[in-house]
């Protein structure tokens, strides 16, 4: 139940007024609520909107059953691809946090990188690397504190790195940036900063 593919575009320019907090993109059946673009070459694979994925090896329904999610399925081995959102204003943020959900399974081990850019910058300032691996199958919430970016305008990018073709899928749903108190955070995992290039 595939809906449509994201369009390949340039990340060099982001126009318009930045999105205020709280930023929430539920990714419904019509796709993203906000503007996102695919940055990397489509020869690597495609990010697409899905209402659900049902196959002999996996069955994925949207998180919260709200009608949709976005997923990357590679067209080659060791594929890497990126999607990037619009600008988000953290000018008045107190405790900004990126929260998203990824579909995980015990036998999967692909990389999902949440990359934070300062608005209109061309290099990432920080990368938090996760894996779609968990003790049991299902949607897992990931959280990344963004205190280092308070007072700035940022862009969020998700980069997928697939180890092998047709063995797994990187699926993301319910993307948020909002103020969170320490006791609100259920941080599943995040790594020390490192780099991953398309």
N, C-alpha and C positions, 0 to 999 in steps of 0.2 A: 504494500500500500504506500507507494512512493508518490509524493506530491510534486515536487519540482527541485531543480538544482539551483545552487547559488551561482551568481554570475562572477566571472573573473574580472577583477578591476585593480586599479592602482591604489596603493595605500598612501600615496604621496600627499594627497590633499584631503582635508576633512572640513567641509563647509558648514555654515549654519551655527545656530546657537547651541552651546553644549547642553547635554541632558542634565537636569538637576537630580539630586538625591531625594527620595530613594529611586534608584534605577531598577526596574524589574522587567525582564523579558521572559514571558511564560512559554513562548514558542508554541502557538496554537496550530490548528489544522491549516491555516493560511500561511504559516511560516513565522518569521520573526516579527515582533511588534515594532522593533527599531531597525535601523539600517545596518546591515552587516555585509561584508564583501569577502569573496574568496581571493586570497593574494597569490598563492602558489600556482604553478603550472597545472592545468587540467590533465596533463599526461600522467600525473601522479595518481589521480583519482578525483572523486567528486564529493563535496559536501552537499547533502540533499535534505529536504524536509521529508519527514516520514510521519504517517498517521499510525504506523505500526510495522514491525518486521516479523514475519512468520516464515520460518524455514525449518528444515529437518534438524538443523544444528543450533537454532536459537529462536526465541519468541520474545519480542520486546514490545511492550505497550508504553505509552507516554507516562512520565512521572505525574502522579496526581490525576491521571486519566483526563487531561485537559484537551486532548485532541491532536497533539503533535510533538515532535522533537527533531533535532538535527543530528545527522550522523555522517561520518566519513567512511567510505568503503574504497579501498585502494584498487588501482588498475595495474599495479606492478608490485613486485617484492620490494621491501624496505622503502615504501612510499612515505613522503613527508608532505603535508599540506597545511595551510593556515587560513583561518577566517579572522577578520578584524572588525570591531564595532566602531561606532561613532564616538565623539568626544563626551566625556562625563566630567562634570564640574565638582571638584572636591573642595571648593573654596571655603565653604562653611562647615566642612565635615569635622566631626568630633572623634569618632572611632570608625572610620570607613573600613568595610570588609567586603571582599568579593566572595560570593557564595554561588555554587553551581552544583548540579547533579550529573553524575556520569554512571552509565550502566556498566556493572562489573560482574566478573565471574572468577571462580578459583583457577580456571585453566587459561585465563587471558593474562597478558603481561605487556600490553602496548602502552606507549607513552602519550600522556596528555599534558601539554605544557601551557600554563596560564601565563601569558607574557604581558607585562605592563609597560606601555609606552607613555612618555610625556607627549601631549598633543602635538601633532605635526612633526614629531621627531622620527628619524628613520632607523634608529637602532634601539633595541630594547634596553631598558635600564635594569630590569630584574626578571628572572624567570623562575617560576615555581613548578617543579616537575612532579606529576602524579602518574599512577599506573591504574589501568582498569582491571585491577586484580583485587579480589576480596574473598573472605572466608566462605561467603554464600552468594548466590546469584541475585542480582537486583540493583536498584538505583541506590547510589551512595552519595551523600552530601559531602562536598569538599569546601573548605573555608580558607581564605588567605587574608590576613590582616593587611590593610593598606595604609597604616599610620605614617609611613615614610612619605606618602604622597599627599598628605593633608595640605590644603591651600593651593593645589595644582589642578590642572586639567589633564586628564589621562585618556588613553584609549586601551581597551582590553583586546587581546588576541588569544585565540586558542590554536595551538599547533598540534597536529596529530602525527605520530610516527608509528607506522605499522611494521611489525617484524616479519609477517608472512601473509601472503594473499589468501583470501577466502577462509580464514580460520577464526576471525573475530571481527568486531566492528567497534568503532569509537562513537558512542552516542552521548549527546549532551542535552540537558533540559533545564529549565527554570534557572536562568542566570540573573543574579541580583548584585547590586552594589548598594550597601546601606550602612548606616551607623549601627554598630553592635557593641553592647557592653561585654566585658570579659566573660561574665557568667552566661551570656547568650550563645557563645561560640561553642560548637561541637566540632573542633578541627579534627578531621579524619587523619590527614597527613599532609605535610608539605616539606620540601627539601630545602637545603641551602641553595642560594642562587647559583646558576650555571647557565650554559648557553646551548642552544639548539638552533641550527640554521637550516632553512629550506633548501 
